[in-house]
Amino acid sequence: MTAGEGRYKDPPEDGSPVIAARIAADAAARGRFKLRCINVEPEGYAELCASTAAFDPTLVENRKGTFAENLDSVLATVENHPALFFLDPCGHKGMEWDVVMRIVERARVAITEVLLNFYITKIDVHGGYLRSTERQAAKFVAGLDALFGTQEWRPIWDTLVQEQRILKLTDLYMNRLTQAFASASPSAHGITARYAVKTIGGHLKYFILYGTRHARGGRAMSEAVFRVTMEYEDARAAAVQAALESAPQQLLFQAEARPTAEEVDSAIARRLVPAILALAPTQRHFTLADLEEALLPAWFGRAVEKHFRRACVQLIKEGRAQIVSLKPATKTKGQARIVIKHDTVVEIL
């Protein structure tokens, strides 16, 4: 991964290198499998080394320089082992298209996933130099040509308003990434998805883009993003409540209560129902895994298996779906309970 210093300073908080190292150490302690973290950092290398000094060096390795400079040695080190490449530069320099394509090419011989910090708001600002006469304009435009690996972004920026072009520019990159992963194997298709990271005020900061050709990996990453999102929402709600309680005077209005886990799960399942029904014209039979894969682009990080299961149960109770592979119900305390397992096939009626 492109790593940074390993820890944030204001407020003090572990960054992705330390979090990943802790996961690797925990996996090793449990004896389940071995993860190896390779961090690449050009500027905050000394700080990165200090942040990860407590971890076993066989699990965590830091390298100085840019990701492009280290890519050959990184690829040689990971060989044909399953690998996740997390590119998180400051802006988009360091994740040029030719660099990303060298990673995607690896998918021909090994399980390969990419996670990209697609800083679309900054990309959009740089696009503003397209018609600029300023001296540095050509540099910014060339940077975006390198990022997208094409000049197709130019007419998008030229003809659309900001809200539309941000989505269209991201779509362009994702479509190209999907095609690249698909071409890496004739027997598989590319999978890409995005997750919007927003400010506390609800404004878009950047997209996290995910790419692979392995459906199981896509489902696992979506679940991980969802879990982190829920933890963030809990922490944010706790911070708001703490701030209110420490206020010098009582406020006239109380903070809105955070929904319970049950309320969140129920709301997500309800919103999934129309999305599942919309699949019916082309996909009437499916398992939970089929559903997650089909809806991954739109629901990445927003729903996990339990939500798809609940949505299916709701459809069955409403008579709009049925189980066709297994017994539709088991008896529990005298009442029928609909049980949907991972291999259960559901049919939309």
C-alpha positions as CSV (number, residue, x, y, z in Angstrom):
1,M,0.0,0.0,0.0
2,T,1.0,3.6,-0.4
3,A,1.2,4.2,3.3
4,G,1.7,7.7,4.7
5,E,3.2,8.1,8.2
6,G,1.2,5.2,9.7
7,R,-0.6,7.4,12.3
8,Y,-2.6,10.6,12.2
9,K,-1.6,13.3,14.6
10,D,-4.6,15.6,14.9
11,P,-6.5,13.9,16.3
12,P,-4.1,11.0,17.2
13,E,-5.4,7.9,15.4
14,D,-4.0,4.8,13.8
15,G,-3.7,4.9,10.0
16,S,-4.1,2.1,7.6
17,P,-0.6,0.7,7.9
18,V,-0.9,0.2,11.7
19,I,-4.5,-1.2,11.4
20,A,-3.3,-3.6,8.7
21,A,-0.3,-4.6,10.8
22,R,-2.5,-5.3,13.8
23,I,-4.7,-7.6,11.6
24,A,-1.7,-9.4,10.3
25,A,-0.3,-9.9,13.9
26,D,-3.7,-11.1,15.1
27,A,-4.0,-13.6,12.3
28,A,-0.5,-14.9,13.0
29,A,-1.2,-15.3,16.7
30,R,-4.3,-17.3,16.0
31,G,-2.4,-19.5,13.6
32,R,-5.1,-19.2,10.9
33,F,-3.0,-17.8,8.1
34,K,-0.1,-15.5,7.4
35,L,-0.6,-11.9,6.1
36,R,2.3,-9.8,5.0
37,C,2.1,-6.1,4.8
38,I,4.4,-4.1,2.5
39,N,4.1,-0.4,3.0
40,V,5.6,2.1,0.5
41,E,6.1,5.7,1.4
42,P,8.3,8.4,-0.2
43,E,8.1,11.3,2.3
44,G,7.0,10.1,5.8
45,Y,9.2,7.0,5.7
46,A,10.9,7.6,9.1
47,E,7.6,8.3,10.8
48,L,6.1,5.2,9.1
49,C,8.9,3.0,10.5
50,A,8.4,4.5,14.0
51,S,4.6,3.8,13.8
52,T,5.1,0.1,12.9
53,A,8.3,-0.6,14.9
54,A,6.4,-2.8,17.4
55,F,5.3,-5.3,14.8
56,D,7.2,-8.5,13.7
57,P,9.4,-7.5,10.7
58,T,8.4,-10.7,9.0
59,L,4.8,-9.4,8.9
60,V,5.4,-5.8,8.2
61,E,8.0,-4.4,5.8
62,N,8.4,-0.7,4.9
63,R,10.0,0.6,1.7
64,K,11.1,4.1,0.9
65,G,10.1,5.8,-2.4
66,T,7.1,6.0,-4.6
67,F,4.9,3.1,-5.4
68,A,5.9,3.1,-9.1
69,E,9.6,3.0,-8.1
70,N,8.9,0.0,-5.8
71,L,6.4,-1.8,-8.0
72,D,8.8,-4.3,-9.7
73,S,10.2,-5.4,-6.3
74,V,6.8,-5.6,-4.7
75,L,5.4,-7.8,-7.5
76,A,8.5,-10.0,-7.3
77,T,8.0,-10.3,-3.5
78,V,4.3,-11.2,-3.5
79,E,4.9,-13.7,-6.4
80,N,1.6,-15.5,-7.1
81,H,0.1,-15.2,-3.6
82,P,-3.3,-13.6,-3.3
83,A,-2.7,-9.8,-2.8
84,L,-4.7,-6.7,-2.1
85,F,-3.1,-3.4,-3.4
86,F,-4.3,-0.3,-1.6
87,L,-3.3,2.9,-3.4
88,D,-3.9,5.9,-1.2
89,P,-1.7,8.8,-2.3
90,C,-2.2,12.4,-1.5
91,G,-4.3,13.3,-4.5
92,H,-3.9,11.1,-7.5
93,K,-0.2,11.2,-8.3
94,G,1.2,7.8,-7.9
95,M,-1.8,5.8,-9.2
96,E,-1.4,6.6,-12.9
97,W,-3.2,4.2,-15.3
98,D,0.0,2.4,-16.4
99,V,0.8,1.7,-12.8
100,V,-2.6,0.3,-12.0
101,M,-2.6,-1.8,-15.2
102,R,0.6,-3.5,-14.1
103,I,-1.3,-4.6,-11.0
104,V,-4.4,-5.7,-12.9
105,E,-2.2,-7.7,-15.3
106,R,-1.2,-9.8,-12.4
107,A,-4.8,-11.0,-12.2
108,R,-4.0,-13.3,-15.1
109,V,-2.0,-15.6,-12.8
110,A,-3.0,-14.8,-9.2
111,I,-5.9,-13.5,-7.1
112,T,-5.5,-9.7,-7.3
113,E,-7.6,-6.9,-5.8
114,V,-7.1,-3.2,-5.9
115,L,-8.5,-0.5,-3.5
116,L,-8.1,3.0,-4.7
117,N,-8.6,6.4,-3.1
118,F,-10.2,8.2,-6.0
119,Y,-10.0,11.8,-4.9
120,I,-12.6,12.9,-7.4
121,T,-13.1,16.4,-5.9
122,K,-9.4,17.2,-6.4
123,I,-9.5,15.5,-9.8
124,D,-12.4,17.8,-10.8
125,V,-10.4,20.9,-9.6
126,H,-7.5,19.8,-11.8
127,G,-9.9,19.3,-14.7
128,G,-10.6,23.0,-14.5
129,Y,-7.2,23.7,-16.1
130,L,-8.4,22.1,-19.4
131,R,-9.1,25.5,-20.9
132,S,-6.8,27.5,-18.8
133,T,-4.0,29.7,-20.2
134,E,-2.0,29.6,-16.9
135,R,1.5,28.3,-17.2
136,Q,0.9,25.2,-15.0
137,A,-2.3,24.2,-16.8
138,A,-0.6,21.7,-19.2
139,K,0.9,19.9,-16.2
140,F,-2.4,19.4,-14.5
141,V,-4.1,18.2,-17.8
142,A,-1.3,15.8,-18.5
143,G,-1.7,14.4,-15.0
144,L,-5.3,13.6,-15.6
145,D,-4.5,12.0,-19.0
146,A,-2.0,9.8,-17.1
147,L,-4.6,9.0,-14.4
148,F,-7.3,7.9,-16.7
149,G,-5.0,6.5,-19.4
150,T,-7.0,8.3,-22.0
151,Q,-8.2,11.7,-23.0
152,E,-11.9,10.7,-22.8
153,W,-12.3,12.6,-19.6
154,R,-11.9,15.9,-21.4
155,P,-15.3,16.1,-23.1
156,I,-16.9,15.0,-19.9
157,W,-15.4,17.8,-17.9
158,D,-16.1,20.3,-20.7
159,T,-19.8,19.6,-21.2
160,L,-21.3,18.7,-17.8
161,V,-22.0,20.6,-14.6
162,Q,-20.0,19.6,-11.5
163,E,-22.4,17.2,-9.9
164,Q,-22.9,15.3,-13.1
165,R,-19.3,15.2,-14.3
166,I,-18.0,13.9,-10.9
167,L,-20.1,10.8,-11.4
168,K,-19.4,10.5,-15.1
169,L,-15.6,10.9,-14.6
170,T,-15.8,8.2,-11.9
171,D,-17.9,6.0,-14.2
172,L,-15.3,6.4,-17.0
173,Y,-12.5,5.2,-14.7
174,M,-14.6,2.3,-13.3
175,N,-15.7,1.1,-16.7
176,R,-12.1,1.0,-17.9
177,L,-11.0,-0.8,-14.8
178,T,-13.8,-3.3,-15.2
179,Q,-12.8,-4.0,-18.8
180,A,-9.1,-4.4,-17.7
181,F,-9.9,-7.0,-15.1
182,A,-12.2,-8.8,-17.5
183,S,-9.5,-9.0,-20.2
184,A,-7.1,-10.5,-17.5
185,S,-9.0,-13.7,-17.8
186,P,-11.3,-15.1,-20.5
187,S,-13.2,-17.2,-18.0
188,A,-14.1,-14.4,-15.6
189,H,-15.5,-10.9,-15.6
190,G,-14.3,-7.7,-14.0
191,I,-16.0,-6.4,-10.9
192,T,-15.7,-2.8,-9.8
193,A,-17.6,-0.8,-7.1
194,R,-17.4,2.5,-5.4
195,Y,-18.1,3.9,-1.9
196,A,-18.6,7.6,-1.3
197,V,-16.6,9.0,1.6
198,K,-18.3,12.2,2.9
199,T,-17.6,15.0,5.4
200,I,-19.5,15.2,8.6
201,G,-21.7,17.7,6.8
202,G,-22.6,15.2,4.2
203,H,-20.5,16.6,1.3
204,L,-18.6,14.2,-1.0
205,K,-14.8,14.0,-0.2
206,Y,-13.7,11.2,-2.4
207,F,-14.7,7.7,-3.6
208,I,-13.1,4.4,-2.6
209,L,-12.9,2.3,-5.7
210,Y,-12.6,-1.5,-5.6
211,G,-11.7,-3.8,-8.4
212,T,-11.2,-7.5,-8.9
213,R,-12.4,-10.4,-11.0
214,H,-13.3,-12.6,-7.9
215,A,-16.9,-12.2,-6.8
216,R,-16.2,-13.6,-3.3
217,G,-13.6,-10.9,-2.8
218,G,-16.1,-8.3,-3.8
219,R,-18.6,-9.5,-1.3
220,A,-15.9,-9.7,1.5
221,M,-14.7,-6.1,0.8
222,S,-18.2,-4.8,0.7
223,E,-18.8,-6.3,4.2
224,A,-15.6,-4.8,5.5
225,V,-16.5,-1.4,4.2
226,F,-20.0,-1.7,5.8
227,R,-18.6,-2.7,9.1
228,V,-16.2,0.2,9.2
229,T,-19.0,2.6,8.2
230,M,-21.1,1.4,11.1
231,E,-18.2,1.8,13.6
232,Y,-17.7,5.3,12.3
233,E,-21.3,6.2,12.7
234,D,-21.3,4.9,16.2
235,A,-18.2,6.9,17.0
236,R,-19.6,10.0,15.5
237,A,-22.9,9.7,17.4
238,A,-20.9,9.2,20.7
239,A,-18.8,12.3,19.9
240,V,-21.9,14.4,19.3
241,Q,-23.4,13.2,22.5
242,A,-20.3,13.9,24.5
243,A,-20.1,17.4,23.1
244,L,-23.7,18.1,24.1
245,E,-23.1,16.8,27.6
246,S,-20.1,19.0,28.0
247,A,-21.8,22.1,26.8
248,P,-21.8,25.0,29.3
249,Q,-25.5,25.3,29.2
250,Q,-28.4,23.0,28.4
251,L,-29.5,23.2,24.8
252,L,-33.2,23.7,23.8
253,F,-33.1,20.7,21.4
254,Q,-31.5,17.3,22.0
255,A,-29.4,15.5,19.4
256,E,-31.3,13.1,17.3
257,A,-31.0,9.6,18.6
258,R,-28.9,7.2,16.6
259,P,-31.1,4.3,15.2
260,T,-30.6,1.0,16.9
261,A,-28.8,-1.8,15.0
262,E,-32.2,-3.5,14.5
263,E,-33.7,-0.3,13.0
264,V,-30.7,0.1,10.7
265,D,-30.9,-3.5,9.5
266,S,-34.6,-3.3,8.9
267,A,-34.4,-0.1,6.9
268,I,-31.6,-1.5,4.7
269,A,-33.6,-4.7,4.0
270,R,-36.7,-2.6,3.0
271,R,-34.6,-0.5,0.6
272,L,-33.2,-3.7,-0.9
273,V,-36.6,-5.1,-1.9
274,P,-37.2,-2.9,-5.0
275,A,-33.6,-3.4,-6.1
276,I,-34.1,-7.2,-6.0
277,L,-37.4,-7.0,-7.8
278,A,-35.7,-4.9,-10.5
279,L,-33.5,-7.9,-11.3
280,A,-36.5,-10.1,-12.2
281,P,-36.6,-9.4,-16.0
282,T,-33.1,-11.0,-16.3
283,Q,-32.5,-12.9,-13.1
284,R,-35.4,-14.6,-11.5
285,H,-33.5,-17.4,-9.6
286,F,-30.6,-16.6,-7.2
287,T,-28.8,-17.5,-4.0
288,L,-27.7,-14.8,-1.5
289,A,-24.2,-14.7,-3.1
290,D,-25.9,-14.2,-6.6
291,L,-27.8,-11.3,-5.2
292,E,-24.8,-9.6,-3.6
293,E,-22.8,-10.0,-6.7
294,A,-25.6,-8.6,-9.0
295,L,-26.2,-5.6,-6.7
296,L,-22.6,-5.0,-5.7
297,P,-22.0,-1.9,-7.9
298,A,-25.0,-0.1,-6.3
299,W,-24.8,-1.5,-2.8
300,F,-21.1,-1.8,-2.2
301,G,-20.5,-1.1,1.5
302,R,-24.2,-0.4,2.1
303,A,-25.5,-3.9,2.7
304,V,-24.2,-7.3,3.8
305,E,-25.6,-10.9,3.6
306,K,-28.0,-10.5,6.5
307,H,-29.7,-7.6,4.8
308,F,-30.2,-9.6,1.5
309,R,-31.5,-12.5,3.6
310,R,-34.0,-10.3,5.4
311,A,-35.1,-8.7,2.1
312,C,-35.7,-12.2,0.6
313,V,-37.7,-13.2,3.7
314,Q,-39.9,-10.1,3.3
315,L,-40.5,-10.9,-0.4
316,I,-41.5,-14.4,0.5
317,K,-43.9,-13.3,3.3
318,E,-45.5,-10.9,0.8
319,G,-46.0,-13.6,-1.7
320,R,-43.6,-12.0,-4.3
321,A,-40.9,-14.7,-4.0
322,Q,-40.6,-18.4,-3.0
323,I,-37.8,-20.9,-2.1
324,V,-37.4,-23.5,-4.8
325,S,-34.4,-25.5,-3.6
326,L,-35.1,-26.3,0.0
327,K,-38.0,-26.6,2.4
328,P,-39.5,-23.2,2.7
329,A,-39.9,-23.2,6.4
330,T,-38.9,-25.0,9.6
331,K,-40.9,-25.2,12.8
332,T,-39.7,-23.1,15.7
333,K,-41.8,-23.1,18.8
334,G,-45.0,-23.9,16.9
335,Q,-44.6,-21.1,14.3
336,A,-43.3,-21.3,10.8
337,R,-39.9,-19.5,10.3
338,I,-38.5,-18.9,6.9
339,V,-34.9,-20.1,6.7
340,I,-32.6,-19.0,3.9
341,K,-29.1,-20.4,3.8
342,H,-26.2,-19.5,1.6
343,D,-27.1,-22.2,-0.9
344,T,-30.9,-21.6,-0.9
345,V,-32.3,-20.7,-4.3
346,V,-35.0,-18.1,-4.3
347,E,-37.3,-17.3,-7.2
348,I,-39.0,-14.0,-7.9
349,L,-42.7,-14.6,-8.8
